[in-house]
Amino acid sequence: MSAPLQFARLHVVLVAARNPLNIGAAARAMSNFGFRSLRVVNPFEPSFREARSAVGASEILAKAEHFHSVADAVADCTLVVGTTAVRNRELQHPVHRPEYAARLIRKRLRTGGVALLFGSEKFGLSNDALSHCHWLVRIPTCDENISMNLGQAVAVCLYELIRDSNLERGTKQPDPATSVELERITALLLEALHTSGFLDRRRVNDAEDRIRRLVRRLHLPARDAVIWLGILRQMLWKMNAGKEADSGVAPAPLSGGRRKKTAAVARTPRRESPE
């Protein structure tokens, strides 16, 4: 299942939230990380109306679902997870760190809906709200200030959910260079090494094989292969032109940036690329 579809099954549930800035920050964190389903239970209505102007989160807030009870808000979910700072409360639930909790939630999202509950800024989740939870998440904080801002807590929990490598939503990787392009680079590089005298000083029997393997270890994308071909042709032209100038012979124009072909070049089909 693709990440966006899977994330659609996660519902962030704010229970009795009162601060419009915190509500807006929670919705913005959802927008940042690609989550769209916000449910609110008995919010302080003036604050919720004020929060709807939150930058980058107005659509999420406008589409938020309102419920009168936690039971109604989580009725369609197969897993309900609460958040807590613990404090001095005696809890009857397993408590997990966010990174471990995220793995459990991702697994459950493959088959059903998951509710992630956050309590009010002042008191957290009530015992009644906690009774609907299967287990709890606690973000580790220092003892001097264990309670986090609501928006920050939402951001931390959602970040842990999206940072799994299997759900990474990075930019599309560029197309890799073809074997033909890599062979052309190999041939030009060998020619440049011969022309510069590098291989004369370091004679090895398998120079061509070594250079070919070296080029392939670079994992060049196709767009970079074009640049490398241009660089090597220009280098060869300069080196060959310099040799002819020293001998008093006018430099001859190079065919495609080369005066001579190595055996590797002769075996490799040529494909011109724009530079």
ABEGO torsion letter per residue (X at the ends): XBAAAAAAABBBBBBGBABAAAAAAAAAAAAAAGBABBBBBGBBAAAAAAAAABBGAAAAAAABBBBABAAAAAAABABBBBBBAGEABBBABBBBBAAAAAAAAAAAAAABBBBBBBBBAAAEBBAAAAAABABBBBBBBBAABABBBAAAAAAAAAAAAAABAAABABBBBBBBBBAAAAAAAAAAAAAAAAAAGAAAABBBAAAAAAAAAAAAAAGBBAAAAAAAAAAAAAAAAAAAAAAAAAAGBBBBBBBGGBABBBAAAAABBBBBBBX
